[in-house]
Amino acid sequence: MKCPLVSVLPSREQIQCDPEYIQVTRQVPYDIWNNELQWSLSLSDHIIVALEDASLIQMNIDINGPDITVQGRRREVLSPVKVLENEAEFLALKLVSGQYAYSMEATCPKGG
């Protein structure tokens, strides 16, 4: 079985953590025919919502050209994790469309 290819330019991501919010910006993927796909958000692999319904999972969305920015309150969207013996907070968020899944995951240091 061959998986379809979705291309994204490397290093087009930005993660910002502050005491109240997390914000992740990445390029929106296109399929191999350069078509824009209809994306939804999956939080913690359980809840899936259309981009226009992102507020249902306490997220704000902005699409600006080829980039998508997601923002949410840390206390509402992050989960505690341990990374190399350090406590951190993890955003388990993915863009999904049909058979495609694209990571919007990010980790912030605990509390800031």
Secondary structure, 3 states (H helix, E strand, C coil): CCCCCEECCCCCEEEEECCCEEEEEEECCEECCCCECCCEEEECCCEEEEHHHHHHHCEEEEEECCEEEEEEEHHHHCEEEEECCEEEEEECEEEEECCEEEECCEEEECCC
